[in-house]
Amino acid sequence: MTQKSVSNRLTKILSREYMKKVFATDIIISDCPNRPLIKFKLDKSASTEIIMKYFGKRAFYTNRHEWTNEEIVGTYNSAWHVEGVFRQLKDSDYLSVRPLFHWTDQKIKIHIFFCVLAYRLCCILNYELRSAGIEISINRMLESLSEIRKVITVLGTNNADILISLSKGDAIAEKILDLYGLRIKYLS
């Protein structure tokens, strides 16, 4: 490597956008033969200026001409909610659209409607739990509640000899049961 070849290569690299403004360079002849060194310095103020001026800009196109700029940007920024719903409906643990065991369009639509309805009801329950001070995800809520089972103990042949109870759940499930009085409701 010669000083000229390194200089040509450096010129080519710095010819890209904004590179000459951001980096100050100098080629130094080193003690080793055929090993020129590059000394460089990052100009942080120029870098910050370029970032603020050119990067992070977005253009929004919409057919909602009656919306204000704030409404358009707010709608764009809340798109992650919709992406989260699709991710949840693809999740194989709870509220999943798949597996789909239907073949007619009508039955597929109804199946998807029930999945979206179940998700919406879980969102409402999760919102109510958050308002009551229980901060958990929908999957964690469903996991906790799925551990609770209705236990029927038959002691004899009479109806009076049958005991109905709910199994004990984890701390979150117990809070939910107490909050809505579900033990009393389902055991009376």
N, C-alpha and C positions, 0 to 999 in steps of 0.2 A: 504494500500500500504506500502510495506517495501522498505528499501533501496536496498535490493537484487532484488526484483521484478522490481523496476524502473531501476536498473542497467542492468538487463537482457533485458528489453524492449528497453532501449537505445542502447545496443550493437546490437540488431537486426536491429534497425532503421539505425544505423551508418554502418552496414555491406553492405549497398547498395553502388553502384558505387560512388567514390570520396567523400563520406560523411565524412569519418574520416579525410581527408586532409583539408576539408573546415571548419569543426566545431571542436572547442575545448570545451569539456564538463567537468562538475564536479557536483557530487551529494552532496547536502548539507542537513543536518538534520535540519528541521525547528522546531519552537517552538510548532507547532500543532502536536499532535501524529498522526502517520500513514500518514504524509504529507511531504515526502522528496521533496526538490526542486531541479530543474535542472538549473545549471548556465551554460550558453553557450556563445561562442564568435565566430563570423564569421571571418575567415581569408580571407580578401578581396584580398590579393595578390595571395593566392593559388586559390581562386575562379576565378580571372581574368586569371591566368595561365591555368587553366583547360578549361575555356571557349575558350581561344585563341588556345589551342592545340587540343581539341576534338570536340567542338560544331561548328555548322555552316558549316560543310564540306559537299560537294555534289559531287556525282560521276555522270558524264554524259556519256551516251552510245549513239553512233550515227553510222549510216552507211555512213556518209559523211566523208570519210577518207581524201578527198582532202582539207577539211577546216582546217584552223589554229585553235589553242585553243581559240584565241580571237573571232573568228567568231562563234564558237560553244557556248561560254559563252554569247556573245552578242545576239545570236538568242534565247537562253533560257531566258535571261533577258527581251527580248521584247515580250514574250508570252502574256503579259497582254494586248497588243494591240488586239490580236485575241480574247481573252476572252471578251474584251470590245465590239467588233463587235457582238459577239453572244448575249451578254447581251442587246445591242441595238436592235438587230433583234427580241428579245423576248419581248421587251418593248411594252406594249399595246397602248401607246400614239401615237408614230410616227414610221414609217418605219417597222412595225411589219410584220412578215411572217404569223402570224395568225390573224384572222380566215382564214382558207384555204377552199375554196368552190369548189375544183376541185377533180376529182376522178381518172383521168388517169395519168399515170406516166409522159407523155409528158407535160401535162398542169401544173402539180405540179412543174416540173423542170423549166418551163417558168415563173411561178409565183415566184418561189424562185430567179430565175435570175433577174427578174424585181425588186424585193426587194433589192437584193444585189447591183444592178446597181443604184437604187435610193439612197441607203446608200453611195455608192462610190461618186456619184455626190454631195451629201450633204457634204461629207468630203472635196471634192475639193473646194466647195463654202466656207466652214468653214476655210480652209487653206488660201484662198484669203482674207477673212475677217480679219483673224489674221494678215496677211501681211499688211493690211490697218489700223491696230490698233484697230480692234473690236474683243475683246476676249470674246467669248461666247461658250457655249456648242451647240451641234447639236440640242438637244431638245429645248433649249431656242431660237435658231435661227428659227426653224420651228414654234414654238409657236408664236413668234413675227410676222413672215410673214403670218401665217394663219389668223391673225386678219384683214388683208387688204382685202377689197372687191372691186370688180369693180361695180360701181354704174351707172346705165343707167337711166337718167331722160327724160321722154317723155313729151314735153310741147305742142305739137300740132300734126298734121297729116303729116307734111312735114319732110323729112330727116334733114333739117336744124334746126328743132325744137327739136332735140335729143341731150342731153348733156351727155357725157361719162366722168366719173371721177373715181378716186380711193379714197377709204375711208382713213382717217388718221389712222396711226398705232402708236405704242409706239415709244420711242426714238430710239431703236435699229432698228426697221423696217424702220423708216424714214432715218436713216443713210445708210441702205442697198439700199433703193430706190434711194437716192441721189448718192451713190457711183457708181451705174450702170446706172443711168439715166433712170430708169424704168417708171417714171411718163411721161416723154416726149415720150419714146418709145411706150408705150401702149395707149397714148392719142392722138397721131398724126395720 
